[in-house]
Amino acid sequence: MTRGAGRLTYEIRVRGELTDALVAALQALNLHIEQTTSDTVLVGAFRDQAELHGALQAMHDLGVELVEVRQRSSWTSDGNPPSMSKGAPSGD
């Protein structure tokens, strides 16, 4: 089974740059972290919405300011997160 098989993939945008300590604390959530010019984008695959909510609660508890959460396409077959190009349609 690949890393994201049967899971929902979400892009979580948070305000600002994460400190090294926050990155280390978030490693347990198995999130791909990408820094943009003004925010940080975290991408992760979750079994269900309960697991997603648990991750969001963990970020809240660490003082991470949430900007946006949206569902993305699944992880690629080689186990990498999906492309996070700006301005891509959300599929709504």
C-alpha positions in Angstrom: 0.0 0.0 0.0 1.4 3.4 -0.9 1.7 6.2 1.7 -1.6 7.9 0.9 -3.7 5.0 -0.4 -7.3 5.2 0.8 -6.6 8.5 2.6 -7.8 12.0 2.1 -5.1 14.5 1.3 -5.3 18.1 2.6 -3.4 21.3 2.1 -3.1 23.3 5.4 -1.9 26.8 5.0 -0.6 28.5 8.2 0.5 32.1 8.9 4.2 32.9 8.7 7.3 30.7 8.8 7.5 27.8 11.2 10.4 27.7 13.7 12.7 24.7 13.9 11.0 23.7 17.1 7.5 23.8 15.6 8.7 21.8 12.6 10.2 19.2 14.9 6.9 19.1 16.9 4.8 18.7 13.8 7.0 15.8 12.4 4.8 13.3 14.2 1.9 14.3 12.0 3.9 13.2 8.8 3.2 16.5 7.0 5.1 17.7 3.9 6.2 21.3 4.7 6.7 24.0 2.0 7.5 27.6 2.8 6.0 30.3 0.6 6.9 34.0 0.6 4.3 34.8 3.3 2.9 31.5 4.7 3.8 27.9 5.2 1.9 25.1 3.4 1.6 21.7 5.1 0.3 18.7 3.1 -0.7 15.5 4.7 -2.8 12.4 4.1 -5.4 11.5 6.7 -7.5 8.4 7.3 -10.6 10.4 7.9 -11.8 13.8 9.1 -11.4 12.9 12.7 -7.6 12.4 12.1 -7.5 15.7 10.3 -9.3 17.4 13.2 -6.8 15.9 15.6 -3.9 17.3 13.5 -5.5 20.7 13.4 -6.0 20.6 17.2 -2.4 19.7 17.7 -1.3 22.7 15.5 -3.7 24.9 17.5 -2.2 23.7 20.8 1.3 24.6 19.5 0.1 28.1 18.6 0.1 27.7 14.9 -2.2 30.2 13.2 -4.4 28.5 10.6 -5.2 30.4 7.4 -6.8 27.8 5.1 -7.6 24.1 4.8 -8.6 22.4 1.6 -8.8 18.9 0.2 -6.3 18.1 -2.5 -5.9 15.2 -5.0 -4.3 12.1 -3.6 -0.6 11.5 -3.1 1.3 10.5 -6.2 2.1 6.8 -6.9 5.8 7.4 -5.9 4.7 8.5 -2.4 5.2 12.3 -3.0 2.6 14.9 -2.1 0.6 16.4 -4.9 1.7 19.6 -6.7 0.8 22.7 -4.7 0.8 25.2 -7.5 -0.8 28.6 -6.6 -4.0 29.5 -8.2 -5.0 25.9 -9.0 -8.8 25.4 -9.2 -10.2 23.9 -6.0 -12.6 21.6 -7.8 -15.7 23.3 -6.3 
